[in-house]
Amino acid sequence: HDALPISSAKKTGNYHMAALAVSARLDGFEKVKKAMDEMLAQLVQQQKDEYQHKEFCRVELDKNEDETSDKQKFKADTESTITDLTGQIETLTKEIEVLNVEIADTQKSIKRAGEDRAAENKEFQTTVNDQRLTVNILNKALDRLAAFYEKKDAGVVLNKSLIQNTPGKATGPPPKQAEYEEQGAAPGVMGLIQMIIADAKAMDREVTADEQHAQSKYAEFVQNANASVAAAQKSITNKTLEKAKAEEQKSQHSLASCCNLQTD
């Protein structure tokens, strides 16, 4: 259709009409070009949008995969930590129970040792009192015997003197048998009493030394036992605090694990 106006323009010599015809043809081409450019631009934008959408999807997918991996790792780490804390709590609980039993046993031993020590001391007091009472009585008996035999000896000497100075009486010595019996009996009885006194004093010294040794060993035992109880009590305090801390951490990790599962 555009060729007719141009042909007519040549025939008529109307170049204005020819220019108009050319312009019309150019206008149509420009429209087509513009439409093509717009279509190309749309295609380019569409490709760009599709690329961006694809990249967005890829990034989000990678992000989701990373988040899933991180959550799974977090879950595994949390469960492992909870398991470790549970084992730690159980161990501390058993150790505290053992320490409490040890304290109770040690305190029973202290009480039993105190009772035994009291019984031993009572026996010691009885033995010492008996020995000292024996010594006291025998010393008095020894003094009386000594005084008795001294009087006897003085009487014998006096009788000898009277016999020798009495007129008409024989001046010979008195019968040696009677003098021997009176004088010979004193050393035997008094010597025996002295031996008994010596034995009683020796026993006094021996049981006193044993008592002092037993009391020293008892005091050492009580001191060591009380130190053991104090150390066990301190250990219980430390382990109780450690256990409470572990229980708190376990509670926190359990809560975090629960929240992580809810997020999934």
Number of C-alpha atoms within 10 A of each C-alpha: 7 12 12 11 17 21 15 14 18 13 10 10 12 14 14 11 17 20 14 14 20 16 13 13 14 12 12 12 12 12 11 12 12 12 12 12 12 12 12 12 12 12 12 12 12 12 12 12 12 12 12 12 12 12 12 12 12 12 12 12 12 12 12 12 12 12 13 13 12 12 17 15 12 15 19 13 14 19 16 12 16 21 13 14 21 16 13 15 21 13 14 19 16 11 16 21 13 14 18 16 12 15 20 13 13 17 16 12 15 18 13 12 15 15 12 13 16 13 12 15 16 12 14 17 15 12 17 20 13 14 20 17 13 16 21 13 13 17 16 12 14 19 12 12 16 15 12 13 16 13 12 15 14 11 12 14 11 11 11 14 13 12 16 15 11 10 9 8 10 11 14 9 10 14 8 8 8 10 13 10 10 13 15 11 11 15 13 11 13 18 12 12 17 16 12 16 21 13 14 20 16 13 16 20 13 12 16 16 12 13 18 12 12 15 16 12 12 17 13 12 15 19 13 12 17 16 12 15 20 13 14 18 16 12 15 20 13 13 18 17 12 15 21 14 14 20 17 13 15 21 14 14 19 17 13 15 20 12 11 14 12 8 8 9
